[in-house]
Amino acid sequence: MKQLLSFLFLSLFVFTALHAQEKALSIPHTVHTLDNGLTIILHEDHTIPMVTVNVWYHVGSSYEKPKRTGFAHLFEHIMFEGSGNVKEGDFDNLLEAVGGNNNGSTTQDRTNYYETLPANSLDLALFLESDRMGYLLDAMSPAKVDGQRDVVKNERRQSYENRPYGMAFQTILENFYPKEHPYNWPVIGYMDDLTAASYEDVVEFFKKYYAPNNAVLVISGDIEPAKALEKVKHWFSQIPRGEAVIRPTAPVFELKEVKKLVLEDNVQLPRLYMAYQTPAKFAPGDAEMEVVADVLANGKNSRLYKRLVYELQIAQNVSVYQDGSALGGMFMIMATARPGIKLAQLQTVIDEELRTLIQNPPSNREVQRVINQNESTMLRQMESPMAKAEMLQSYYRFAGNPDWLNEDFSRFKALQPSDISATARQYLNPQRRVILSVIPKGKTDLAIQ
């Protein structure tokens, strides 16, 4: 009976996926703009009586300046500490009282905040978001900023300075991007910059970037769009427009050499990082490099996992990903060695597999496996109001069109094995990369020389 049920479920899923492919995939929505510049995207879905309110401010660490880093991440914390009409602590208390949850995150390109809650409590989420957008400064004070500054510093200690391998990514960014590139520093910022920032610096940053004309509000879930729009107007229309925001630009650069770096750390096992310059998010080549990453290290049947972890047993783990962002992309390979193994042994095998992939297209089966997994992920995301809100936001920010789902879906469907090897050949040049060896202190013999 279990086998029969599994077969029926799989058949239903395949039928649904195939049927979805026959039709153009989309997330039905409407787009509106208030007089103050706030962009509103509404998606109606009555599957469950829940709703997600998702706000993206188009500001991240790339909008900061050298010596004044970490502000975007700092505001990710400050925005939860009360505003003009919401006492400190009440943001969480009010949402939890109605069965809702909330969170936020910061990247190089954007900061997001979201609430998922019962649909009949939509007004609560809109009130909370509008209050911190329009009246955060009414409740902000030097003491509150100092308190959250200390929280962020402690987070940096836990996630960077005092965490095994924690300084690796910062080291790569500083050596991968030129100093004038806005991706040169970590999202969390530097400790000295956080210390040096004055209260006036923080206020200026908020006024410049956390205004309605630099924000997109998505409501996804059990709503009537016309009524939801009126609610948004009620809560947000009175917030004044801010100054025009100019998005950061990046200098044209190209890795033209191999940069070999060594970082001694309080770790037990050495770890190898290899970073390559790749296309920006949704740019030509981005999808191909995502498939390259999955062919190499997604699952136990992937090439690097089989060679390094299963067959040769010289690595504890291996992971590969394509990180496309607004101003460029980075392709990262990470592998942790087993005890007694030098990182040069890992590099040799990794380079062998890269050469094989570049010289010979992967099999149709390999590529189709990756594409099927990608399609399955996309289709599952369609079940969640939160996931759909994030997709609408991401497509609007990086593709310029919230209705880009079908194009995203199609860019993978159109790929052939020859596309994968050709794109790998273009971007995975062994003479143009950053190689970082993170090794136990005093064991430099384990590093790539």
Beta strands, then each sheet from edge to edge (+ up, - down):
strand 1: 30-33
strand 2: 39-44
strand 3: 50-57
strand 4: 101-106
strand 5: 111-118
strand 6: 215-221
strand 7: 258-265
strand 8: 271-278
strand 9: 315-325
strand 10: 328-337
strand 11: 433-440
sheet 1: 1+ 2- 6- 3+ 5- 4+
sheet 2: 7+ 11+ 8- 10+ 9-
end
